[in-house]
Amino acid sequence: MIAYGIALFTALLIVAGALFALIAAIGINRLPDLYTRMHAASKAGTVGSGLMLIAVGLHAGDLATFSRAIAGFFFFILTAPVSAHLLAKAAHQVGYKLSPVSVLDELKGKDGPAP
């Protein structure tokens, strides 16, 4: 009975992770510029990948594998948003323009194009 519950919970995590990954993919295709696309990829994509990583660790049924999956999950949660932020900042510094539907550029005038 416990094995059935774990399998059901693992399946739920996989489905939830896949839905977050689908939302990230739709956001990448539908959003207007690099900055909003990176936001969708870093937020929804990170959560989706993290949920599926935890599901794989649970499905393995081994404490060592599960602990590695949890460590990978925390590493992914900590590094993906930081890397997306740095990529967006670099894109802004080299002059990549915001979409016309963007209403506010808080970095305008604070950092010019890179020399």
Order of alpha helices (4+ residues) and beta strands (2+ residues): alpha-alpha-alpha
